[in-house]
Amino acid sequence: MNMLTVSASPHIHGDYLTKKLMYGVVYSLVPAMLVSLYFFGFNALRVLLLSVFFSLLFEWLIQKYLIKGPISITDGSAIVTGILLAFNVPSNLPASMIIVGALVAIGIAKMSFGGLGKNIFNPALVARVFLLISFPVEMTSWPKPLGFTKNLSDVITGPTPLGFVKDGISSGRNISELAAHMPSYIQDLLGQTGGSLGEVSAITLIIGGIYLIWKKIISWEIPISILLTVVVFSGILWIIDPQQYADPVFQLLTGGLMLGAIFMATDMVTSPMTKGGQLVFGFGVGLLTILIRVWGAYPEGVSFAILLMNAVVPLINRGFKPKRFGTKPCLITLT
């Protein structure tokens, strides 16, 4: 009789089921969702509904007609993927591109590996990077947060704070010159700045992260290690040349750092299993984020950093294996 049952991750001790975990993540995303609806209006709702609907539809179609296994769309994982995908794109993105993104996230990044617990890369981030490479103009046309708009033609687009700084520095201007034209830190915190749906309001993402840690859905090691690493390395650069490099607060509050650190990098399936491994993973994400933001071709580096570190998670897990129960060395005497 086979007494050993092997199942895919996520594995967690306690009374949590996958469905409970996933819907806990959905609840934690509600504050950021409401802010995106307030600032970007019905276009934000359009993106969210399309992304979630087609994520669910593609997972159902693949399971029913290709994998021909049990249907699991009610476990909440496809809903989380759909919301996170919507959070990673502009509110004016055409419907066709949202549908393509949902197909890539579910069909390629998730189901091609066997479904939940078997994928090695975060599905929403794979879709974001695919869309960014395939449709760079549409994926970098950021609507300004003007409140409710009736149609796409009403939306005024502009650069994100990160893009504005990177373009300004590249053109020979310094931080002092650029600062007068950038949103204040309060605006960055609240969401009154350009960007994707889920990255504009740092405070709502922090609230969601606190909820996740309180509910023990995620642990603090990954988000805190990412944020501390970003603060340290951006702070070093800022101290060296404050006219060339933005300060740590700016790096923390702008772009997708909070979204990535709290909701994307902490994905149980694609992050390390041990506490030590999670700290190393977070350090790598934070360091790569600053390297890409400062010297890379793109103003934002969080998505690429997380995906690169996803790829080395097996090595991190191998290097931080917990000691197995009963392996304490003992001395054997032969007589």
Kinemage of the C-alpha trace (Angstrom):
@kinemage 1
@onewidth
@group {chain A} dominant
@subgroup {mainchain}
@vectorlist {calphas} color= white
{ca met a 1} P 0.000 0.000 0.000
{ca asn a 2} L 1.311 3.455 -0.927
{ca met a 3} L 1.442 5.434 2.326
{ca leu a 4} L 3.176 8.500 0.823
{ca thr a 5} L 1.180 11.248 -0.850
{ca val a 6} L 3.160 13.817 -2.848
{ca ser a 7} L 1.392 17.070 -3.691
{ca ala a 8} L 2.437 20.349 -5.221
{ca ser a 9} L 3.129 23.490 -3.230
{ca pro a 10} L 2.095 25.730 -1.585
{ca his a 11} L 2.716 23.817 1.651
{ca ile a 12} L 1.914 25.601 4.904
{ca his a 13} L 1.396 24.412 8.456
{ca gly a 14} L -1.937 25.378 9.965
{ca asp a 15} L -5.599 25.372 9.104
{ca tyr a 16} L -5.160 27.065 5.719
{ca leu a 17} L -6.453 25.579 2.512
{ca thr a 18} L -5.381 26.853 -0.899
{ca lys a 19} L -8.783 28.448 -1.405
{ca lys a 20} L -8.600 30.274 1.924
{ca leu a 21} L -5.092 31.518 1.152
{ca met a 22} L -6.026 32.796 -2.289
{ca tyr a 23} L -9.119 34.622 -1.170
{ca gly a 24} L -7.114 36.124 1.685
{ca val a 25} L -4.811 37.614 -0.960
{ca val a 26} L -7.852 38.907 -2.856
{ca tyr a 27} L -9.137 40.644 0.300
{ca ser a 28} L -5.735 42.255 0.846
{ca leu a 29} L -5.823 43.692 -2.681
{ca val a 30} L -9.187 45.419 -2.174
{ca pro a 31} L -7.762 48.746 -0.817
{ca ala a 32} L -5.454 49.144 -3.814
{ca met a 33} L -8.291 48.099 -6.107
{ca leu a 34} L -10.602 50.781 -4.725
{ca val a 35} L -7.929 53.467 -5.098
{ca ser a 36} L -7.281 52.457 -8.712
{ca leu a 37} L -11.019 52.676 -9.427
{ca tyr a 38} L -11.152 56.134 -7.859
{ca phe a 39} L -8.172 57.536 -9.751
{ca phe a 40} L -8.568 55.757 -13.108
{ca gly a 41} L -12.331 55.317 -13.166
{ca phe a 42} L -14.283 52.913 -15.343
{ca asn a 43} L -11.206 52.053 -17.398
{ca ala a 44} L -9.688 50.476 -14.300
{ca leu a 45} L -12.856 48.445 -13.786
{ca arg a 46} L -12.742 47.400 -17.449
{ca val a 47} L -9.157 46.150 -17.135
{ca leu a 48} L -9.863 44.298 -13.880
{ca leu a 49} L -12.987 42.550 -15.175
{ca leu a 50} L -11.402 41.540 -18.482
{ca ser a 51} L -8.243 40.255 -16.821
{ca val a 52} L -10.035 38.198 -14.157
{ca phe a 53} L -12.705 36.865 -16.549
{ca phe a 54} L -10.265 35.664 -19.195
{ca ser a 55} L -7.850 34.253 -16.620
{ca leu a 56} L -10.695 32.117 -15.282
{ca leu a 57} L -11.905 31.233 -18.788
{ca phe a 58} L -8.487 30.146 -20.080
{ca glu a 59} L -7.800 28.034 -16.999
{ca trp a 60} L -11.193 26.321 -17.360
{ca leu a 61} L -10.707 25.676 -21.083
{ca ile a 62} L -7.211 24.264 -20.625
{ca gln a 63} L -8.226 22.014 -17.754
{ca lys a 64} L -11.353 20.763 -19.497
{ca tyr a 65} L -10.082 20.222 -23.046
{ca leu a 66} L -6.285 19.905 -22.854
{ca ile a 67} L -5.296 18.590 -19.436
{ca lys a 68} L -8.703 16.921 -18.950
{ca gly a 69} L -8.278 16.918 -15.212
{ca pro a 70} L -10.262 18.271 -12.288
{ca ile a 71} L -11.532 21.826 -12.681
{ca ser a 72} L -9.983 24.073 -10.041
{ca ile a 73} L -11.005 27.604 -11.020
{ca thr a 74} L -12.893 27.957 -7.734
{ca asp a 75} L -9.670 27.776 -5.694
{ca gly a 76} L -9.079 31.494 -6.270
{ca ser a 77} L -5.623 31.232 -7.845
{ca ala a 78} L -6.800 32.334 -11.303
{ca ile a 79} L -8.620 35.284 -9.727
{ca val a 80} L -5.423 36.353 -7.954
{ca thr a 81} L -3.473 36.032 -11.205
{ca gly a 82} L -6.100 38.081 -13.040
{ca ile a 83} L -6.077 40.864 -10.451
{ca leu a 84} L -2.273 41.011 -10.298
{ca leu a 85} L -2.064 41.076 -14.087
{ca ala a 86} L -4.517 43.999 -14.135
{ca phe a 87} L -2.455 45.718 -11.451
{ca asn a 88} L 0.619 45.496 -13.699
{ca val a 89} L -0.781 47.208 -16.800
{ca pro a 90} L -2.028 50.732 -17.648
{ca ser a 91} L -5.740 51.450 -17.378
{ca asn a 92} L -5.915 52.391 -21.077
{ca leu a 93} L -4.513 49.092 -22.360
{ca pro a 94} L -6.633 47.722 -25.240
{ca ala a 95} L -8.863 44.736 -24.478
{ca ser a 96} L -7.063 42.518 -27.003
{ca met a 97} L -3.760 42.957 -25.159
{ca ile a 98} L -5.359 42.215 -21.804
{ca ile a 99} L -6.733 38.973 -23.253
{ca val a 100} L -3.308 38.065 -24.652
{ca gly a 101} L -1.782 38.771 -21.253
{ca ala a 102} L -4.301 36.513 -19.511
{ca leu a 103} L -3.541 33.723 -22.006
{ca val a 104} L 0.203 34.044 -21.429
{ca ala a 105} L -0.195 34.149 -17.637
{ca ile a 106} L -2.503 31.145 -17.417
{ca gly a 107} L -1.664 29.117 -20.515
{ca ile a 108} L 2.113 29.527 -20.661
{ca ala a 109} L 3.352 30.576 -17.231
{ca lys a 110} L 0.993 28.431 -15.151
{ca met a 111} L -0.822 25.575 -16.887
{ca ser a 112} L 2.034 24.531 -19.172
{ca phe a 113} L 3.942 23.578 -16.000
{ca gly a 114} L 0.985 21.579 -14.681
{ca gly a 115} L -1.071 24.188 -12.869
{ca leu a 116} L -0.996 25.699 -9.399
{ca gly a 117} L 2.036 24.697 -7.364
{ca lys a 118} L 4.142 23.593 -10.335
{ca asn a 119} L 4.981 26.849 -12.104
{ca ile a 120} L 8.483 28.229 -11.526
{ca phe a 121} L 7.784 31.848 -12.509
{ca asn a 122} L 5.111 34.212 -11.243
{ca pro a 123} L 2.379 34.050 -13.934
{ca ala a 124} L 1.285 37.698 -13.750
{ca leu a 125} L 4.876 38.909 -14.052
{ca val a 126} L 5.557 36.647 -17.026
{ca ala a 127} L 2.526 38.181 -18.731
{ca arg a 128} L 3.612 41.719 -17.843
{ca val a 129} L 7.091 41.236 -19.284
{ca phe a 130} L 5.648 39.551 -22.383
{ca leu a 131} L 3.296 42.482 -22.963
{ca leu a 132} L 6.052 45.006 -22.266
{ca ile a 133} L 8.337 43.429 -24.864
{ca ser a 134} L 5.567 42.804 -27.405
{ca phe a 135} L 3.675 46.093 -27.025
{ca pro a 136} L 6.171 48.597 -25.587
{ca val a 137} L 4.267 51.729 -26.631
{ca glu a 138} L 0.923 50.673 -25.190
{ca met a 139} L 2.545 49.301 -22.029
{ca thr a 140} L 4.392 52.551 -21.336
{ca ser a 141} L 1.586 55.034 -22.034
{ca trp a 142} L 0.583 55.792 -18.482
{ca pro a 143} L -2.732 57.609 -17.840
{ca lys a 144} L -2.584 60.367 -15.264
{ca pro a 145} L -4.943 59.859 -12.306
{ca leu a 146} L -7.742 62.258 -13.207
{ca gly a 147} L -10.608 60.516 -11.443
{ca phe a 148} L -13.561 59.064 -13.311
{ca thr a 149} L -13.387 59.284 -17.110
{ca lys a 150} L -16.109 58.277 -19.524
{ca asn a 151} L -13.961 56.936 -22.340
{ca leu a 152} L -10.390 56.260 -23.308
{ca ser a 153} L -10.081 59.490 -25.299
{ca asp a 154} L -10.554 61.511 -22.106
{ca val a 155} L -7.376 60.113 -20.580
{ca ile a 156} L -4.206 62.232 -20.536
{ca thr a 157} L -1.035 60.162 -20.491
{ca gly a 158} L 2.361 60.998 -19.061
{ca pro a 159} L 5.517 59.340 -17.741
{ca thr a 160} L 5.743 57.632 -14.387
{ca pro a 161} L 7.973 59.332 -11.792
{ca leu a 162} L 10.653 56.698 -12.411
{ca gly a 163} L 10.477 57.228 -16.171
{ca phe a 164} L 10.547 61.002 -15.757
{ca val a 165} L 13.691 60.845 -13.612
{ca lys a 166} L 15.447 58.350 -15.870
{ca asp a 167} L 14.725 60.398 -18.997
{ca gly a 168} L 15.744 63.595 -17.229
{ca ile a 169} L 19.054 62.207 -15.986
{ca ser a 170} L 19.782 60.757 -19.432
{ca ser a 171} L 19.226 64.191 -20.989
{ca gly a 172} L 21.751 65.830 -18.660
{ca arg a 173} L 19.448 67.303 -16.002
{ca asn a 174} L 19.963 66.735 -12.288
{ca ile a 175} L 17.637 65.694 -9.461
{ca ser a 176} L 17.187 69.251 -8.185
{ca glu a 177} L 15.939 70.408 -11.579
{ca leu a 178} L 13.583 67.459 -11.893
{ca ala a 179} L 12.200 67.641 -8.344
{ca ala a 180} L 10.038 70.680 -9.076
{ca his a 181} L 8.110 68.725 -11.704
{ca met a 182} L 7.661 65.474 -9.757
{ca pro a 183} L 4.776 64.427 -7.473
{ca ser a 184} L 5.346 64.913 -3.753
{ca tyr a 185} L 5.938 61.944 -1.495
{ca ile a 186} L 2.416 62.371 -0.124
{ca gln a 187} L 1.035 62.077 -3.663
{ca asp a 188} L 3.180 58.975 -4.258
{ca leu a 189} L 1.917 57.505 -1.014
{ca leu a 190} L -1.747 58.156 -1.775
{ca gly a 191} L -1.738 57.380 -5.487
{ca gln a 192} L -1.931 60.739 -7.241
{ca thr a 193} L 0.661 59.828 -9.854
{ca gly a 194} L 0.898 57.990 -13.163
{ca gly a 195} L 1.532 54.265 -13.349
{ca ser a 196} L -0.138 50.896 -13.627
{ca leu a 197} L -3.362 50.182 -11.729
{ca gly a 198} L -1.774 48.563 -8.718
{ca glu a 199} L 1.439 50.497 -8.253
{ca val a 200} L 0.254 54.074 -7.777
{ca ser a 201} L -0.811 54.006 -4.115
{ca ala a 202} L 1.925 52.792 -1.795
{ca ile a 203} L -0.165 53.168 1.367
{ca thr a 204} L -2.906 50.787 0.224
{ca leu a 205} L -0.308 48.171 -0.731
{ca ile a 206} L 1.314 48.514 2.693
{ca ile a 207} L -2.094 48.067 4.341
{ca gly a 208} L -2.639 44.931 2.260
{ca gly a 209} L 0.795 43.627 3.228
{ca ile a 210} L 0.141 44.166 6.934
{ca tyr a 211} L -3.111 42.212 6.569
{ca leu a 212} L -1.302 39.324 4.853
{ca ile a 213} L 1.373 39.159 7.557
{ca trp a 214} L -1.262 39.423 10.304
{ca lys a 215} L -3.189 36.532 8.767
{ca lys a 216} L 0.080 34.582 8.362
{ca ile a 217} L -0.539 34.222 4.631
{ca ile a 218} L 2.951 35.597 3.987
{ca ser a 219} L 5.940 36.124 6.270
{ca trp a 220} L 7.895 39.339 6.688
{ca glu a 221} L 11.254 38.070 5.448
{ca ile a 222} L 10.839 38.606 1.704
{ca pro a 223} L 9.143 42.040 1.613
{ca ile a 224} L 11.275 43.512 4.389
{ca ser a 225} L 14.548 42.197 2.935
{ca ile a 226} L 13.626 43.611 -0.491
{ca leu a 227} L 12.713 47.028 0.884
{ca leu a 228} L 15.754 47.230 3.185
{ca thr a 229} L 18.084 46.238 0.355
{ca val a 230} L 16.595 48.925 -1.883
{ca val a 231} L 16.981 51.516 0.906
{ca val a 232} L 20.606 50.575 1.587
{ca phe a 233} L 21.871 50.489 -1.995
{ca ser a 234} L 19.868 53.475 -3.240
{ca gly a 235} L 20.961 55.331 -0.100
{ca ile a 236} L 24.630 54.618 -0.835
{ca leu a 237} L 24.250 55.933 -4.383
{ca trp a 238} L 22.317 58.978 -3.153
{ca ile a 239} L 25.020 59.815 -0.596
{ca ile a 240} L 27.689 59.495 -3.275
{ca asp a 241} L 25.896 61.821 -5.715
{ca pro a 242} L 22.478 63.217 -4.692
{ca gln a 243} L 22.177 65.105 -7.982
{ca gln a 244} L 22.527 61.970 -10.087
{ca tyr a 245} L 20.671 59.379 -8.015
{ca ala a 246} L 17.221 59.602 -6.419
{ca asp a 247} L 16.904 59.237 -2.659
{ca pro a 248} L 15.705 56.007 -0.961
{ca val a 249} L 12.226 57.352 -0.141
{ca phe a 250} L 11.595 58.078 -3.809
{ca gln a 251} L 12.754 54.566 -4.732
{ca leu a 252} L 10.439 53.025 -2.136
{ca leu a 253} L 7.269 54.929 -2.981
{ca thr a 254} L 7.417 54.991 -6.779
{ca gly a 255} L 7.005 52.308 -9.412
{ca gly a 256} L 6.021 48.741 -8.687
{ca leu a 257} L 8.339 48.132 -5.745
{ca met a 258} L 5.629 47.831 -3.078
{ca leu a 259} L 3.405 45.755 -5.340
{ca gly a 260} L 6.276 43.456 -6.269
{ca ala a 261} L 7.760 43.114 -2.792
{ca ile a 262} L 4.463 42.443 -1.013
{ca phe a 263} L 2.312 40.582 -3.533
{ca met a 264} L 4.525 39.159 -6.298
{ca ala a 265} L 7.806 38.118 -4.695
{ca thr a 266} L 5.982 36.442 -1.775
{ca asp a 267} L 4.220 33.939 -4.038
{ca met a 268} L 4.596 30.672 -2.088
{ca val a 269} L 5.099 28.604 -5.216
{ca thr a 270} L 7.927 30.649 -6.734
{ca ser a 271} L 9.788 31.775 -3.596
{ca pro a 272} L 12.150 29.870 -1.251
{ca met a 273} L 10.812 27.620 1.465
{ca thr a 274} L 13.121 28.508 4.354
{ca lys a 275} L 13.538 31.776 6.257
{ca gly a 276} L 17.213 32.062 5.347
{ca gly a 277} L 16.457 31.371 1.708
{ca gln a 278} L 13.736 34.015 1.714
{ca leu a 279} L 16.160 36.631 3.053
{ca val a 280} L 18.663 35.806 0.311
{ca phe a 281} L 15.878 35.880 -2.268
{ca gly a 282} L 14.718 39.288 -1.042
{ca phe a 283} L 18.255 40.651 -1.067
{ca gly a 284} L 18.683 39.518 -4.670
{ca val a 285} L 15.392 41.083 -5.765
{ca gly a 286} L 16.211 44.391 -4.076
{ca leu a 287} L 19.737 44.570 -5.477
{ca leu a 288} L 18.681 43.686 -9.022
{ca thr a 289} L 15.845 46.213 -8.839
{ca ile a 290} L 18.244 49.073 -8.082
{ca leu a 291} L 20.775 47.908 -10.674
{ca ile a 292} L 18.116 47.815 -13.394
{ca arg a 293} L 16.479 51.086 -12.331
{ca val a 294} L 19.787 52.952 -12.303
{ca trp a 295} L 21.757 51.393 -15.146
{ca gly a 296} L 19.259 49.277 -17.095
{ca ala a 297} L 17.311 50.130 -20.233
{ca tyr a 298} L 13.977 50.274 -18.378
{ca pro a 299} L 13.135 52.746 -15.613
{ca glu a 300} L 11.461 49.946 -13.605
{ca gly a 301} L 13.270 46.775 -12.616
{ca val a 302} L 11.071 44.971 -10.093
{ca ser a 303} L 9.397 42.576 -12.551
{ca phe a 304} L 12.682 41.492 -14.128
{ca ala a 305} L 14.345 41.184 -10.720
{ca ile a 306} L 11.641 38.888 -9.334
{ca leu a 307} L 11.603 36.686 -12.431
{ca leu a 308} L 15.409 36.374 -12.391
{ca met a 309} L 15.326 35.384 -8.732
{ca asn a 310} L 12.441 32.958 -9.407
{ca ala a 311} L 14.845 31.133 -11.706
{ca val a 312} L 17.399 30.583 -8.925
{ca val a 313} L 14.916 29.543 -6.221
{ca pro a 314} L 15.795 25.824 -6.689
{ca leu a 315} L 19.449 26.661 -5.976
{ca ile a 316} L 18.500 28.755 -2.951
{ca asn a 317} L 16.321 25.926 -1.621
{ca arg a 318} L 19.201 23.508 -2.155
{ca gly a 319} L 21.589 25.747 -0.247
{ca phe a 320} L 19.208 26.357 2.648
{ca lys a 321} L 17.867 22.880 3.263
{ca pro a 322} L 16.534 22.417 6.794
{ca lys a 323} L 18.055 19.584 8.791
{ca arg a 324} L 15.977 16.458 8.616
{ca phe a 325} L 14.512 15.121 11.830
{ca gly a 326} L 16.703 12.452 13.385
{ca thr a 327} L 19.917 13.329 11.533
{ca lys a 328} L 21.937 14.363 14.573
{ca pro a 329} L 25.359 12.754 14.119
{ca cys a 330} L 26.297 10.038 16.563
{ca leu a 331} L 29.483 8.160 17.329
{ca ile a 332} L 29.447 4.437 16.528
{ca thr a 333} L 32.025 2.293 18.277
{ca leu a 334} L 32.961 -1.043 16.801
{ca thr a 335} L 33.975 -3.691 19.300
